[in-house]
Amino acid sequence: MKEGTVFSKDIVNTGRQKELDWAKACAIIAMVTVHVYEKTSVIDTETIYPTGAFRNIIEFVAGPLAAPLFMFAMGIGMVYAKHHSAHDDFKRGLGLLKNGYLLNFFRAALPLFLGSLVGASLVIPPIAGLLYIDILEFAGFAFLTIALMKKLDMNAWQMLAAALVLQVAGYYLSNLYFEPEWLRYLLSPFLLTHKYTSFPMFLWLYYPVLGIVFGELLQHVKDKKKFYGRLVMIGVAGLAISLGIMYAAHIDVRTMYEVAEKIYYRQSLLHYLFTTSVIFIALGLYYVLSAKVKWHPLTAAVQYMSAHLNVIYIVQWLVICYFISFCTVLGLPAVPVACIIPTAAVVLLVSVGITELYLRWKKKKQKPAVQK
């Protein structure tokens, strides 16, 4: 890399990047909010497109700035990790898969199985709850794939090219109907072959790989103010182009983020352009927040949520799913629209509290081994 006003030919950015703390903290807040909105509220998000400001704002923020940003930050984390060899990524991938399927068991498969024993009407079969491909399963398979790419000595740009090829293949293969059902389950981690798949790897690998490319650039940035200023300009230009394409092709902009009929999960190249542009603009905002906000309780909370993002993510799903089970058993109504945001705030606070208790228990459990 050539020396310039923005970039250094040497690595100058190491350690924690505060703007990425803001990005990850805001991503988990968005994810908790949209999960409460989707799973506990009176709103039918499965079949009815968002109308009105409230639904569009929630689904927009929880579209580009939740899962894709989470994956993008994951890619940056791969670059900044102290141990980031192919072997390290392979081990992390296995760990994420373990956590993802354990989460599926406790949040879905077990409650569904117990419900079937008492004759409850099940929304999905227990096996679907166990094998659901959510973001942790995606992350696990993504780490394994990137480990393979590193083993093949692919650089970040070659990985990005491969991810785009996989997207094209995955987009068209997902149009096919596979029989029997066990084959759809087998392919669901990679293709959108099953309604119990949210993040098939072929369609979503682009985001963590883009994060790797971004992370390698960020390490060489010596003037962040100029860098993020230019990044916002690129984002605005990309957003204008994507909106222009949608206007010319008569594509509803809501298909870039809405969750009805799983259109959002079927990521296209146009989704990539739109979402990447929004992420770039948001990163400029997060940089400004990281530079201007000095109130310690808030910055400490942001850093905490960023550092423990995966644990908070797991806990919030358990809180939400057992809250749903509790309400179902007691015959309580769904959360009204006016209570979605307050309920999400409570779920987030409870999840952070449980996370802190878990971390303290884990630290206490490890102390004797450390003292030896």
JODATA-V540669 format. One line per field, one symbol per residue. phi: phi as a letter, one per 30 degrees, with the letter a starting at -180 (. if undefined). psi: psi as a letter, one per 30 degrees, with the letter a starting at -180 (. if undefined). burial: I if it has 24 or more other ideal C-beta (glycine too) atoms within 12 Angstrom, else O. A space follows every 50 residues. Layout:
# JODATA-V540669
phi = ???
psi = ???
burial = ???
This chain:
# JODATA-V540669
phi = .ddadcccdcdccbidcdddddddddddddddddddddcccdddddbcdd bideddddddddddcceddededdddddddddcbdedddddddddddedd dddeddcbddeddddddciddcdbdeddddceccdddeeddddddddddd ddidddddddddddddddddddddddccbddddddddddcbdcbdcbcbd dedcdedddeddeddddddcdcbdededddddddddddddddddddddch cdddddbdcdhhdedcdcddeedddedddddddddddddddcdcdeeddd dddddddcedddedddddddddddddddddidddddedcddedddddddd ddddedddddddddddeedddd
psi = kkkafekkfljfjlakjeffeeeeeeeeeeeeefeeeefflfkjfefkkk kleeeeeeeeefcegceeeeeeeeeeeeefkejhleeeeeeeeeeeeeee eeeeeffeeeeeeeeffggljkelleeeeegkjaeeeeeeeeeeeeeeee fghkleeeeeeeeeeeeeeeeefffljkkaefeeeefffelifkfgkeik eefffeeeeeeeeeeeeefgkfieeeefeeeeeeeeeeeeeeeeeeeegh kkffffflfkggeefikleeeeeeeeeeeeeeeeeeeeefeejfjeeeee eeeeeeeheeeeeeeeeeeeefeeeeeeefgkllklefgeeeeeeeeeee eeeeeeeeeeeeeeefeeeef.
burial = OOOOOIIOOOOOIOOOIIIIIIIIIIIIIIIIIIIIIIIIIOIOIOOOOI OOOOIOOIIIIIIIIIIIIIIIIIIIIIIIOOOIOOOOIIOIIOOIIOII IOIIIIIIIOIIOOIOOOOOOOOOOIOIIIIIIIIIIIIIIIIIIIIOII OOOOOIOOIIOIIIOIIOOIIOOIOOOOOOOOOIIOIIIIIIIIIIIIII IIIIIIIIIIIIIIIIIIIIIOOIOOIIOIIIOIIOOIIOOIOOOOOOOO OOIIIIIIIOOIIIIIIIOIIIIIIIIIIIIIIIIIIOIIOOOOOOOOOO IIIIIIOIIIIIIIIIIIIIIIIIIOOIOOOOOOIOOOOIIOIIOOIIOI IIOIIOOOOOOOOOOOOOOOOO
